């Protein structure tokens, strides 16, 4: 997998963390949940990258 994809997924994960923190700070449960979902999506994509990397080797 390319470095660009890994960087993109890491950025998505960080955005999820920021969204979750903003939700907690403002007591906005919907925003907090969206942040957690964004993080899960990014983690799933990262895991897919790791699988692809394993098969490329």
C-alpha positions in Angstrom: 0.0 0.0 0.0 1.2 3.5 -0.7 2.4 5.9 1.9 -0.4 8.3 0.7 -3.1 5.8 1.6 -1.6 5.2 5.0 -1.3 8.9 5.7 -4.9 9.5 4.5 -6.2 6.8 6.9 -4.1 8.2 9.8 -5.6 11.7 9.1 -9.1 10.2 9.1 -8.4 8.5 12.4 -7.1 11.8 13.9 -10.2 13.7 12.6 -12.3 11.1 14.3 -10.5 11.6 17.6 -10.9 15.4 17.3 -14.6 15.0 16.5 -15.1 12.7 19.5 -13.2 15.2 21.8 -15.3 18.1 20.5 -18.5 16.0 21.2 -17.4 15.3 24.7 -16.4 18.9 25.4 -19.7 20.3 24.1 -21.8 17.4 25.6 -22.9 16.5 22.0 -23.5 12.7 22.0 -24.1 12.6 18.2 -20.8 14.3 17.4 -19.0 12.1 19.8 -20.6 9.0 18.2 -19.7 10.2 14.7 -16.1 10.6 15.9 -16.0 7.0 17.1 -17.5 5.7 13.9 -14.9 7.7 11.9 -12.1 6.1 14.0 -13.5 2.6 13.4 -13.7 3.2 9.7 -10.1 4.4 9.6 -8.9 1.4 11.7 -10.7 -0.9 9.3 -9.0 0.7 6.3 -5.6 0.4 8.1 -6.2 -3.3 8.7 -7.1 -3.8 5.1 -3.8 -2.0 4.1 -1.9 -4.4 6.4 -3.5 -7.4 4.8 -2.6 -6.1 1.3 0.9 -5.4 2.4 1.3 -9.0 3.8 0.2 -10.5 0.5 2.5 -8.2 -1.5 5.5 -9.5 0.4 
